[in-house]
Amino acid sequence: MLRLIGVAFAALCLIGTGSLTMADDATKGEMGNMKDGMKAEKGAMKGDMKAKKEEMKGKMKARKDAMKVKRHEMKEKMKAHKDAAKAKGEEAKGVPQAMGQDMQATIPAAPAAAP
């Protein structure tokens, strides 16, 4: 009887240790699968973020280009306006001189003073 108990105890110890080893292997397998899943999920999120970043980059570039075009248009308008004002100023400079000459032509010569 004592021998039977010893054999049963030895078998229980071996099976118990083996079952712990099997459970550890199973747990490691599940953990490995979980880590792989998390890596895949992280990679997908990274890809999504890169795509979103590229999309925003494209939008910002388009906006920047539009602002650049608008700025150049405003510069052209200001230059045209400035040139027009300059031409008008040059024209206005010539008018008083012509008016002065006209005035001198209409004013009769002063009578000569009697000696």
C-alpha positions as CSV (number, residue, x, y, z in Angstrom):
1,M,0.0,0.0,0.0
2,L,2.8,2.3,0.8
3,R,4.4,1.5,-2.4
4,L,1.2,2.3,-4.3
5,I,0.9,5.7,-2.6
6,G,4.6,6.4,-3.5
7,V,4.0,5.5,-7.2
8,A,0.8,7.6,-7.2
9,F,2.6,10.5,-5.6
10,A,5.5,10.3,-8.1
11,A,3.1,10.1,-11.0
12,L,1.2,13.1,-9.7
13,C,4.4,15.1,-9.3
14,L,5.5,14.3,-12.8
15,I,2.2,15.1,-14.4
16,G,1.8,18.2,-12.3
17,T,5.2,19.5,-13.4
18,G,4.4,18.5,-17.0
19,S,1.1,20.3,-16.9
20,L,2.7,23.4,-15.6
21,T,5.2,23.3,-18.4
22,M,2.4,22.8,-21.0
23,A,0.5,25.6,-19.5
24,D,3.6,27.8,-19.6
25,D,4.1,26.9,-23.3
26,A,0.5,27.7,-24.1
27,T,0.7,31.0,-22.3
28,K,3.8,31.9,-24.1
29,G,2.1,31.0,-27.4
30,E,-0.9,33.2,-26.6
31,M,1.4,36.1,-25.5
32,G,3.4,35.7,-28.8
33,N,0.2,35.9,-30.8
34,M,-1.0,38.9,-28.8
35,K,2.3,40.7,-29.3
36,D,2.1,39.9,-33.0
37,G,-1.4,41.3,-33.2
38,M,-0.4,44.5,-31.4
39,K,2.6,45.0,-33.7
40,A,0.3,44.6,-36.7
41,E,-2.2,47.0,-35.2
42,K,0.6,49.5,-34.5
43,G,1.9,49.2,-38.0
44,A,-1.6,49.8,-39.4
45,M,-2.0,52.8,-37.2
46,K,1.4,54.1,-38.3
47,G,0.4,53.7,-42.0
48,D,-2.9,55.5,-41.4
49,M,-1.1,58.4,-39.7
50,K,1.4,58.6,-42.6
51,A,-1.4,58.7,-45.1
52,K,-3.2,61.4,-43.1
53,K,0.0,63.4,-42.8
54,E,0.6,63.2,-46.6
55,E,-3.0,64.3,-47.2
56,M,-2.7,67.3,-44.9
57,K,0.7,68.1,-46.5
58,G,-1.0,68.2,-49.9
59,K,-3.8,70.4,-48.6
60,M,-1.3,72.8,-47.0
61,K,0.8,72.9,-50.1
62,A,-2.3,73.7,-52.2
63,R,-3.3,76.5,-49.7
64,K,0.2,77.9,-49.7
65,D,0.3,77.9,-53.5
66,A,-3.0,79.7,-53.6
67,M,-1.8,82.3,-51.2
68,K,1.4,82.7,-53.3
69,V,-0.7,83.3,-56.4
70,K,-2.9,85.7,-54.6
71,R,0.1,87.6,-53.3
72,H,1.6,87.8,-56.8
73,E,-1.7,89.1,-58.2
74,M,-1.9,91.8,-55.5
75,K,1.7,92.8,-56.3
76,E,0.8,93.1,-60.0
77,K,-2.3,95.2,-59.1
78,M,-0.3,97.4,-56.8
79,K,2.4,97.9,-59.5
80,A,-0.2,98.7,-62.1
81,H,-1.9,101.1,-59.7
82,K,1.5,102.7,-58.8
83,D,2.4,103.1,-62.5
84,A,-1.0,104.6,-63.3
85,A,-0.6,107.1,-60.4
86,K,3.0,107.9,-61.5
87,A,1.8,108.5,-65.1
88,K,-1.0,110.7,-63.8
89,G,1.5,112.6,-61.6
90,E,3.7,113.2,-64.6
91,E,0.7,114.4,-66.6
92,A,-0.3,116.7,-63.8
93,K,3.3,118.1,-63.6
94,G,3.0,119.2,-67.3
95,V,-0.4,120.9,-66.9
96,P,0.7,123.7,-64.5
97,Q,3.6,124.6,-66.8
98,A,1.4,124.7,-69.8
99,M,-1.1,126.8,-67.8
100,G,1.6,129.2,-66.8
101,Q,2.7,129.6,-70.3
102,D,-0.9,130.2,-71.4
103,M,-1.3,132.8,-68.6
104,Q,1.8,134.6,-69.7
105,A,0.6,134.7,-73.3
106,T,-2.8,136.2,-72.2
107,I,-1.3,138.9,-69.9
108,P,-0.6,141.9,-72.0
109,A,2.9,143.3,-71.8
110,A,3.3,145.9,-69.1
111,P,3.3,149.4,-70.5
112,A,6.7,150.9,-70.6
113,A,7.2,153.5,-68.0
114,A,7.5,157.1,-69.2
115,P,11.0,158.5,-69.2
